[in-house]
Amino acid sequence: MDRQEYDVVIIGAGQAGIPLAWGVARTGRTVALVERARPGGSCINFGCTPTKAVLASARLVHQARRSAAFGIRVGEVEVDFPAVLARARAIAEASRRGIEDGFRGSENPRLLMGHARLEGRDGAHFRVRIGATTLAAREVVLNTGTRTAVPPIPGLADIAFIHAGNWLQHSDLPAQLAIIGSGAVGLEMAQFYRRMGSDVTVIDIAPQIAGKEDAEVAGALQRQLEAEGIAFRLGAQIREVAQDGRGIIVRLGEGEVAAGQVFIATGRRPNTDDLGLDTVGVAVSDRGIVQADARLATTVEGIWVAGDIRGGPMFTHTAWDDYRILLSQMTGDGTRTTDRIVPWVIFTDPELGRVGMTEAEARATGRAVKVARFDMRRSGKAAEIGEDEGFIKVIADAATGELLGAAVLAVDGGELVHAYVDLMNAGAPYTALRDSIQAHPTLSEAVQSAVAALDDVP
């Protein structure tokens, strides 16, 4: 059996594993990066990259259909759905090829393809098996990501449902689509398929969309999506999924939803069930999350974790920041940890950018807070570009002026929220942004106007 020795073996070529492999190798340590399927992780292969590509197509279709409002006659707008998906696949494949080309010919770091599994220890080394090859590593980083969590709904296993991992392979546009789950994936895909021409119903057992988002913000986003023809069945218990001559029927506690296809968007499941973690004693939760501290160190010295399987926010940008934490811990001064401010975005149209606490969460801390709202209809730039839906909501500590949280439901909300992210990272009061000069006419003026409105809150 082939045996290879490395200083560090990274299992999983996702958004943390790839830059970490290069970063550690630059220090002179020998590094192997092992990937079971396709380099790039979920983001490049079926997540961020292709979904944002198809959302761009959906936005263009939407704009073309409302072109008359801008004094432009376009005529009938047609969607070539297979071509939309082909464009997204091409962009994803180009990104993946770029990663693969970077590793081609590299001996350190070295990219190895295959399923990696821990198989105990040899003294100071951990054994990692890849087929007929055994790797010996002084340190191991787990970066294996997640997959769609399929709920135990009776009858679901009997249909070929769509999910985040396979949607790019479904080139037939469903006339009717039932989406189970109203988180970021469910909402983004609901709007995408609706703008492509599907009749879409979003089903969730939760009483509101977008999970724990501010109720006012979630309600406004839902109304925006309903205005485009997306139906919602919230607080709905799914009894079963069945197939008959009419297609697929999703039977609820009350009523049913007919669909040609079902899209499952009910969360993610960690890929930790076949890693051999028990052979070295790494502790995992009942949900398969690897237990780790703020340094991303597991319960076994020398084994680290990154990305979705470490618990906490499951975003590409947090996985990428995990690489910076691990580089600091493994090769640097060890000061970087998961004590961080994490923004996130739902890439609907308008986008929802969020950072920090909601109003309810801020009030639950017991501190005195100020809350202000600025409607995008009051933004000159938003009116000029015909994108004046939504609002900005900010929450601040009444005593210190510290910004505690913000939601930007607006065109380019995912970009605009970063003004608040930077303010919070700097530890500056909201008055720092209030007193700055923003160029005119810009959407950034609305970001400033929202915090300026805090002055008027008693």
C-alpha positions in Angstrom: 0.0 0.0 0.0 1.2 3.5 -0.9 2.1 5.7 2.1 2.7 9.4 1.8 3.7 11.7 4.6 2.6 15.4 5.0 2.7 18.0 7.6 -0.9 19.0 7.0 -3.7 17.1 5.2 -6.9 19.2 4.5 -10.0 17.1 3.7 -12.3 19.1 1.5 -11.4 21.6 -1.3 -14.0 24.2 -0.4 -13.8 27.9 0.3 -11.7 27.4 3.4 -9.6 24.4 2.3 -8.2 25.9 -1.0 -6.7 29.1 0.3 -5.6 27.4 3.5 -3.6 24.8 1.5 -1.8 27.6 -0.4 -1.3 29.6 2.7 0.2 26.8 4.8 2.4 25.6 1.9 3.9 29.1 1.6 5.3 28.6 5.2 7.3 25.6 3.9 5.1 22.9 5.4 4.1 20.1 3.1 0.3 20.1 2.4 -2.1 17.7 0.7 -5.6 18.8 -0.2 -8.1 16.0 -0.7 -11.3 16.4 -2.5 -14.0 13.6 -3.0 -15.9 15.1 -6.0 -15.3 18.6 -7.4 -13.0 21.3 -6.1 -14.7 24.6 -5.2 -17.2 23.3 -2.7 -20.9 24.0 -2.8 -20.4 27.7 -3.6 -18.8 27.2 -7.0 -20.4 23.9 -8.0 -24.1 24.5 -7.3 -24.4 27.3 -4.8 -23.3 31.0 -4.9 -21.8 31.0 -8.4 -24.5 29.4 -10.5 -27.5 30.6 -8.4 -26.4 34.2 -8.7 -25.9 33.7 -12.5 -29.4 32.5 -13.0 -30.8 35.3 -10.7 -29.1 37.7 -13.0 -31.0 36.2 -15.9 -34.2 36.4 -13.9 -33.6 40.0 -13.1 -33.0 40.9 -16.7 -36.3 39.2 -17.7 -38.1 41.1 -15.0 -36.6 44.4 -16.1 -37.4 43.7 -19.7 -41.1 43.0 -18.8 -41.4 46.4 -17.0 -39.4 48.3 -19.7 -42.5 50.4 -20.6 -42.2 52.1 -17.3 -38.9 53.5 -18.5 -40.3 54.6 -21.9 -38.8 51.6 -23.7 -40.7 49.2 -25.9 -39.2 45.7 -25.9 -42.0 43.5 -27.1 -42.7 40.0 -25.9 -40.0 38.6 -23.7 -39.2 34.9 -24.1 -37.2 32.7 -21.7 -34.9 30.0 -23.0 -34.7 28.1 -19.7 -32.1 25.5 -20.8 -29.9 28.3 -22.1 -30.2 30.1 -18.7 -29.0 27.0 -16.9 -26.3 26.4 -19.5 -24.9 29.9 -18.9 -24.8 29.2 -15.2 -23.1 25.9 -15.6 -20.5 27.4 -17.9 -19.6 30.1 -15.3 -19.4 27.5 -12.5 -17.3 25.2 -14.7 -14.9 28.0 -15.6 -14.4 28.8 -11.9 -13.7 25.2 -11.1 -11.3 24.9 -14.0 -9.4 27.9 -12.7 -9.0 26.1 -9.3 -7.9 22.9 -10.9 -5.4 24.7 -13.2 -3.9 26.4 -10.2 -3.1 23.0 -8.6 -1.9 21.3 -11.9 1.8 20.5 -11.6 1.9 21.7 -8.0 3.6 19.4 -5.5 3.1 21.6 -2.5 0.2 22.0 -2.0 -0.8 18.8 -3.8 -4.4 18.2 -4.8 -5.5 14.6 -4.4 -8.9 13.3 -5.6 -10.8 10.7 -3.7 -12.8 10.0 -0.5 -10.7 10.6 2.6 -11.3 8.8 5.8 -9.4 9.0 9.2 -8.1 5.6 10.3 -6.6 6.2 13.7 -3.0 7.3 14.5 0.6 6.2 14.0 2.4 7.8 16.9 2.5 11.6 16.2 0.8 11.2 12.8 -2.9 10.8 11.9 -3.7 8.1 9.3 -5.9 9.3 6.4 -7.0 6.7 3.9 -7.8 7.5 0.2 -8.5 4.3 -1.7 -5.2 2.3 -1.7 -3.2 5.3 -0.5 -2.5 6.1 3.2 -1.5 9.6 4.1 0.3 10.3 7.4 -0.3 13.8 8.7 0.9 15.7 11.8 -2.2 17.9 11.5 -5.6 17.5 9.8 -8.2 20.1 8.8 -11.8 19.0 8.2 -13.6 21.0 5.6 -16.1 18.6 4.2 -19.2 20.9 4.0 -22.8 19.9 4.0 -25.6 18.5 1.8 -29.3 19.0 1.6 -31.1 17.8 4.7 -34.0 15.8 3.4 -37.0 15.9 5.8 -38.7 12.6 6.7 -41.9 13.4 4.7 -43.9 10.3 3.8 -43.7 9.7 0.0 -40.8 12.1 -0.6 -38.4 9.3 -1.3 -40.6 8.1 -4.1 -40.3 11.2 -6.3 -37.3 12.7 -8.1 -37.3 16.0 -6.2 -35.0 19.0 -6.9 -32.6 20.3 -4.3 -29.7 22.6 -4.0 -27.2 20.0 -5.2 -29.0 18.9 -8.4 -31.1 21.8 -9.6 -28.6 22.7 -12.4 -29.3 19.3 -14.0 -33.1 19.9 -14.3 -33.4 21.6 -17.6 -37.2 21.3 -17.9 -39.0 24.3 -16.4 -41.8 23.0 -14.2 -45.2 24.6 -14.9 -45.9 24.3 -11.2 -43.3 24.2 -8.5 -43.7 23.6 -4.7 -40.7 24.8 -2.7 -40.5 23.3 0.8 -38.6 25.7 3.0 -38.6 29.5 3.1 -35.0 30.3 4.0 -32.5 32.0 1.7 -32.4 29.1 -0.8 -36.1 28.7 -0.9 -36.9 32.4 -1.4 -34.2 33.0 -4.0 -35.2 29.9 -6.0 -38.9 30.8 -5.7 -38.3 34.2 -7.3 -36.0 32.7 -10.0 -38.5 30.0 -11.1 -41.4 32.4 -10.9 -39.6 34.9 -13.2 -38.8 32.1 -15.5 -42.5 31.3 -15.8 -43.4 28.7 -13.2 -46.3 29.0 -10.8 -44.6 28.8 -7.4 -45.8 27.9 -3.9 -43.5 28.1 -0.9 -44.5 25.9 2.0 -43.0 26.1 5.5 -44.1 24.9 8.9 -42.7 28.2 10.3 -45.1 31.1 10.8 -42.9 33.6 8.8 -40.4 33.4 6.0 -36.6 33.9 6.5 -36.4 32.2 9.8 -35.5 34.5 12.7 -35.4 37.7 10.7 -37.2 40.7 12.0 -40.9 40.2 11.6 -41.4 43.6 10.0 -38.7 42.9 7.4 -39.8 39.4 6.7 -43.3 40.5 6.2 -42.3 43.2 3.7 -40.2 40.8 1.7 -43.0 38.3 1.6 -45.4 41.0 0.2 -42.8 41.8 -2.4 -42.6 38.2 -3.6 -46.4 37.8 -3.4 -46.7 40.8 -5.7 -44.9 38.8 -8.3 -47.3 36.0 -8.0 -45.5 33.7 -5.5 -47.9 31.9 -3.1 -47.1 31.1 0.5 -48.4 28.4 2.8 -46.9 29.2 6.2 -47.5 27.4 9.4 -48.3 24.4 7.3 -47.7 20.8 8.4 -46.9 18.5 5.4 -48.6 15.1 5.8 -47.3 13.5 2.7 -46.1 13.9 -0.9 -47.9 11.7 -3.4 -47.8 11.2 -7.2 -50.9 10.6 -9.3 -52.1 11.3 -12.8 -52.1 15.0 -12.2 -48.5 15.1 -11.1 -47.3 15.6 -7.5 -49.6 16.5 -4.7 -48.2 17.9 -1.4 -50.9 17.2 1.2 -50.9 19.5 4.1 -52.7 19.5 7.5 -55.3 21.7 5.8 -55.6 21.5 2.0 -53.0 20.5 -0.6 -50.7 21.9 -3.2 -50.5 20.5 -6.7 -47.1 20.7 -8.4 -45.1 19.3 -11.4 -42.0 19.3 -9.3 -40.9 19.7 -5.6 -37.8 21.7 -4.5 -36.5 20.8 -1.1 -34.9 23.7 0.7 -35.1 22.7 4.3 -31.5 23.2 5.5 -28.2 21.4 5.3 -26.8 18.2 6.8 -23.0 18.0 7.7 -20.9 15.6 5.7 -19.3 14.0 8.7 -20.9 10.6 8.8 -18.2 8.8 6.9 -15.0 10.6 8.0 -13.8 8.0 10.6 -13.9 10.7 13.3 -14.5 8.0 15.9 -11.2 6.4 15.1 -9.4 9.4 16.6 -12.0 10.6 19.1 -13.2 13.8 17.5 -16.5 14.8 19.2 -19.5 15.6 17.1 -23.0 16.7 18.0 -26.2 14.6 17.4 -26.6 16.7 14.2 -23.1 15.8 13.0 -21.6 19.2 13.8 -17.9 18.9 14.7 -17.4 20.4 18.2 -14.8 23.2 18.1 -13.7 26.2 20.1 -13.2 29.8 19.0 -9.9 28.8 17.5 -11.5 26.2 15.3 -9.7 23.5 17.2 -11.6 20.2 17.7 -11.6 18.1 20.8 -8.4 16.3 19.5 -5.2 18.3 19.4 -3.9 18.6 15.9 -7.3 18.3 14.2 -9.0 21.5 13.1 -12.3 22.2 11.4 -13.6 24.8 9.0 -16.7 25.7 7.1 -20.3 24.6 7.6 -19.4 21.5 9.7 -18.0 23.6 12.5 -21.4 25.0 13.4 -22.4 28.6 13.5 -23.2 30.6 10.4 -23.1 28.5 7.2 -21.9 31.0 4.6 -19.2 31.0 2.0 -17.8 34.2 3.5 -17.6 32.7 7.0 -15.8 29.6 5.5 -13.3 31.9 3.8 -12.7 33.7 7.1 -12.2 30.3 8.7 -9.2 29.9 6.5 -7.8 33.2 7.9 -8.5 32.0 11.5 -6.7 28.6 10.8 -3.8 30.3 9.2 -3.4 32.5 12.2 -3.7 29.5 14.6 -1.5 27.1 12.7 1.2 29.4 11.4 0.7 32.8 12.9 0.2 34.5 16.2 -3.0 32.8 17.0 -5.0 36.0 17.6 -7.7 35.5 15.0 -10.8 33.6 16.3 -14.5 33.2 15.5 -15.2 36.4 17.6 -16.5 38.2 14.5 -19.3 40.2 13.0 -21.0 38.2 10.2 -23.3 39.7 7.7 -25.5 37.8 5.4 -27.7 38.4 2.3 -30.8 36.9 0.8 -30.3 37.6 -2.9 -33.9 38.2 -3.8 -34.9 41.3 -5.7 -34.9 43.5 -3.8 -32.0 42.0 -1.8 -32.1 41.7 2.0 -28.8 42.5 3.6 -28.5 41.8 7.3 -25.9 42.3 10.1 -26.2 42.1 13.8 -29.3 41.9 16.0 -33.0 42.3 15.0 -35.1 44.7 17.0 -36.5 41.9 19.1 -33.1 40.5 19.9 -31.7 43.9 20.8 -34.7 44.6 23.2 -34.3 41.2 24.7 -30.8 42.2 26.0 -32.5 44.6 28.4 -30.6 47.7 27.2 -32.2 50.8 26.0 -32.3 50.9 22.2 -33.2 53.3 19.4 -34.8 52.0 16.2 -35.2 54.0 13.0 -36.5 53.2 9.5 -35.9 54.9 6.2 -38.2 54.1 3.3 -36.4 53.7 -0.1 -39.2 55.7 -1.7 -37.6 58.7 -0.1 -34.3 58.0 -1.9 -33.7 60.2 -5.0 -31.4 57.6 -6.6 -33.9 54.8 -6.0 -36.7 56.7 -7.7 -34.4 57.7 -10.6 -33.5 54.1 -11.4 -37.1 52.8 -10.7 -36.0 50.7 -7.7 -37.7 52.3 -4.8 -39.2 49.3 -3.0 -38.2 48.3 0.5 -36.7 50.1 3.5 -33.7 50.2 5.8 -34.0 49.5 9.5 -31.3 50.2 12.0 -31.0 49.5 15.8 -28.6 51.3 18.1 -27.7 51.4 21.8 -29.5 54.5 23.1 -26.7 55.3 25.6 -23.5 54.8 23.5 -24.7 55.2 19.9 -23.2 51.7 19.1 -24.9 50.2 16.1 -26.4 46.9 17.2 -28.0 45.7 13.9 -29.3 46.6 10.5 -31.5 45.2 7.8 -31.4 46.6 4.3 -34.3 45.5 2.2 -33.5 47.4 -1.0 -32.0 47.3 -4.4 -28.3 46.3 -3.9 -29.1 45.7 -0.2 -26.4 43.1 -0.1 -23.9 45.8 -1.0 -25.3 48.6 1.0 -25.3 46.7 4.3 -21.5 46.7 4.4 -21.5 50.3 5.4 -23.0 49.1 8.7 -20.7 46.1 8.9 -17.7 48.4 8.6 -19.1 50.7 11.3 -19.7 47.8 13.7 -16.2 46.4 13.1 -14.7 49.8 13.7 -16.6 50.1 17.0 -17.6 53.5 16.0 -21.0 55.2 17.0 -23.6 55.6 14.3 -22.8 59.4 14.3 -19.6 58.6 12.4 -21.7 57.6 9.4 -24.3 60.3 10.1 -21.6 63.0 9.9 -19.8 61.7 6.8 -20.4 63.0 3.3 -22.0 60.6 0.8 -21.9 61.4 -2.9 -25.1 62.5 -4.6 -27.2 60.9 -6.1 -26.3 57.5 -4.6 -28.1 54.7 -2.8 -25.5 55.2 0.0 -27.3 58.4 1.0 -30.2 56.2 2.1 -27.8 54.2 4.3 -26.7 57.5 5.9 -30.3 58.8 6.2 -31.3 55.7 8.1 -28.8 56.3 10.9 -29.5 60.1 10.9 -33.1 59.2 11.7 -31.9 57.7 15.0 -31.4 61.3 16.2 -35.2 61.8 16.1 -35.9 58.8 18.3 -36.6 59.9 21.9 
